[in-house]
Amino acid sequence: MLILRQFIALLLTSALFQAQPAAVPSKLNVVVLEGEGAFNNIKQRLGRNVRIAVRDETGEPVPGAKVIFNAPAVGPGVTFGKFGNKFETVTDARGTASTVDLVPNVSEGSFGVRVTVTNGAVQQTHLVRQSNTLAGGISDPKKGGGGKKALIIGILAGGAAAGLAFGLRRGGSAAAAPASVSIDNISVGGPR
């Protein structure tokens, strides 16, 4: 009988010390790492993928959370490669998730990619704003991309135009020697 009691006590003790399943967070926070405010180039069919991080109420990463990226089906928007305007994935060990093969449609304008994150019974939604443009240029305002060159050229052209206007107002002649500025293969200035 003593052996039976010891055996039962051992079973109860081991059941108490078994690993408990990880607690499900009571709140999810979605942090946009890439893609917020991006300008997608319609002409070149280039778009900025959306990458997010999911954190719990203490700021810790939430791996394995279900993530759905939804883009508008009508008007300005994007597709996610073969997945159309809806892409589903799960967060990795660092709590991050990203879209794949984001391509702008042919409609110019701003839109939002709705990100819905679910972990257990907890759900959080976040809207990532982007724009499709025919003008091209900057692909992501945080990265700058090819937009730096366009910005410099714009500033130089604006300065040249202001100088010309100032000179003409002061009685100068428009026949003065033309000035030009070149950056790489792009030139701004008077005729050659």
PyMOL commands that set and color helices and strands:
alter all, ss='L'
color gray80, all
select helices_A, chain A and resi 2-16+81-83+147-169
alter helices_A, ss='H'
color red, helices_A
select strands_A, chain A and resi 29-34+38-41+51-55+66-70+78-80+86-90+96-98+102-104+109-119+122-133+180-183+186-189
alter strands_A, ss='S'
color yellow, strands_A
deselect
rebuild
show_as cartoon
